[in-house]
Amino acid sequence: MMKKGVKIALGVVLFLFAASLVWAYLNMVDRHRGYRADVKIIEQEPSQLRVGFSALPITPDVPDRWEDVNQDARYVPADGDSFTDGNGNGKFDPVWIAGFSNRRAANGVHDDLWARTMVIEDDHTRIALVVIDAIGFMHDDVVAVRKSLPDSLELDYLIIASTHTHEGPDLLGLWGSSYLKSGVSSAYLSFVKKQIAQSVADAVEHRKPARLELSQDLTGAAHLVKDTRKPEVFDSGIRLIRAVDSRTGETLGTLMNWADHPETLWSRNLLISSDFPHFVREGIEKGVYHEGKLKKKGLGGITLYANGALGGLMATHPSLAVRDPFTDEEYKEPSFEKAHAQGQQLALLALNAMEQPEAVIEKAAISLVVRTIKLPIANTLFKLGTAFGVLNRGTAGWMTMRSEVAAIQIGPLSLVTIPGEIYPELVNGGVEAPDGGDYQIAPLEVPPIREMMPGTYKFVLGLANDEIGYIIPKSQWDVEAPYTYGRDNSPYGEENSPGPETAPLIHQNLKEILDELKQ
């Protein structure tokens, strides 16, 4: 007969095993069962556009520094979420910074983080675009915000995009005190959701009759981005929408679309910041200054910075020097001086471009097509992260995730939303099928997305309504030797992608909804 102690031990093991299965199931359960955001509005009759803007801070409360414990917050004691202040007094509750490594706790705040909203409508359709200073915002959380909005706002569609700053709090779960512990604070996440919702309500309230002035500089910012993975393809053009009050000529706000990882400050920064977008927005709104003197007048209003095709990896890498636009001093090492110089250069390019807009939209019809999609989760780390509750999202079927793509047209302006970090070659062309790729197939994702988009002014919003990770052309997928382009090992990217089918599925769905948009 089995001894009593053995029975008890076996019972405990079985209980823990069953409990872990239940825990994994609860982490992976569909949090919005049956949800779909499919919309199709094809308008033909132009009408007066109305636009509203708002901006609300989403800056976290950062505890006082615990300088006596350790200057390098990445090596704080791994004893849970609470730490003493160095003198044994009270508790320190870290704000975990997302984007580089685990256990990078914020030591203070350099500049505020924001939820910035632009609402645009014609006589039939109302759309809100919110851009938050965050590493990303999961689709489950986007849906939760949508469900929280009152019907009185009469929104046809809400887009929530992230700047992808690597100097803000973890909202995805990957950068906590360990690989097995989420870095998301539920209280902070709730605060962000409430601020987003209020920002949308404020922008709806502030809307006014407006004209849209469209401008772009497709070459001037190329020197501020480095592509760290072959093939070298960029999305370095600056695209701008300036909304101007039709009655007063006052600038209501500006949307700037440019593709680059906001990680100029790099990994050793321990201050909360939106990185270079902070300096871009300040320059466009308030003007560009040098030594206290105004060098370029700002436009006023509220500026949104929306990222583009930044996969690949588009970054202002520490190996890429940035020059001060006034002193020509060169900054190579990551610093706020480098981010400031980069932001000022971008603001100057944007302001110069907007002095003579290329097109003006006085009246237009808003057309919109939205499609809910399901993507297979092939990445083992993503599967484990979801099961262990580290990744802050559920599933929408066995090892599949729900996400979303959308296409919008307003006169000569078109815009698509991308639910992650898409490689520029998928957007602008240049997908290759290099020797050593895992599939040895011809490129599948053709023609490029911008070629399929209608109009002249084509905006691509990355990390919009989700952050699924990297979206890599299947013909360039590379995790098995021999490796592409003569590499000695697998390139960075695949470990942060749902899998090789992601790009073909997103491209195909975008192609189909863009075809619908043109009907």
C-alpha angles and dihedrals in degrees: 000000000000112000118247093242092052090050091052092048091048090048091052091049092049091047092050091047092051091045091052090051091051091047092050091047092052090049092051100041117118105262093197104034113197094007118152130168098196111153133167120184116162109182125188107171112082119224139172112294121226122199134187133183137195139169128201126177121247095182112148124231103255117201120236116277117271093213094161091060101052134322091216105070092193089077102049115142110281096226100124133282097315127074133175118247095246095268094064092254121136124320136297115217107195126223101217113220114223130220114052121031140351122266096030101144122192115250096190146324125280098178137354123270117225149204102212120186136196118189118193128181145167125196092289112024134051123191129180124202117194121186116194129192096242141117087246144313121233121235091240088060092047089054091048091055092048091052090051094056116100119244088236090077088067094208118174092191140004124202120193113189130176129223087217094229112180091207101066135085121292110263096165102053102240101107107057130124090293141007088261097050126073117237093208118115107212090208093053092045090053090050092052091050092051092048091049091051092048091047090055091049091049093049091050089052092049098050118131137176105279147168123226119229113200122205137161143182107197099180112025098085099044093104091061095065132066124198107217097188130055135274092058104224123150140198093200100141119118113225122189141191117190115191113207126190105250092215104041105023089233118147108246095184149312135237115207120190118194133144122235136111109256092226100109088124088056129196107317096059111108099181123099109248143148087228117217095349087071091062093041093055094044091051095050094045103037103019135255116285135190121193090345095307123116110242099170126018117237127228101231121220124086122307125210119199111203121185124228137194099341101153120111085060111290107184145140087241121197087251090061115082122217122202128216105247092224107033098028088226110158122231118194106152114075112266143133087259089060093047089047092052091048093048092049092050091051093046091051092050091049095046092048091050093050094053089081110025116207095217138011125206112204098163129010146150119245116225120190136182121180127181130189111219137188121219126195116241105224096156110102092207090053090050093050093042091054093045093049092046094244094119106063099228141077129226131256098215134339105333095335130118128212116232140150147230129195141185127202132185127192110173109296090352123091130177135187129192121223119196096219147355105323123193112247093232088066089055104037103021133257102110108163136198100215125190110266096035114142096240105032092210134137115263110284101189100077141173098036116253097248090053089058094048119098125234132028103274109062121187121191115194114201125200089025118159091347147020108225094158128242122002105207128183107254093229088058095047107127126177100123128069135282090061129212126262092016095293121161094220144013114297123242115268111056093078088061097046129088089232148290095292093060098086097044091050095048092045093049093049092047090050091053097047092045088054088052091049091057095050 
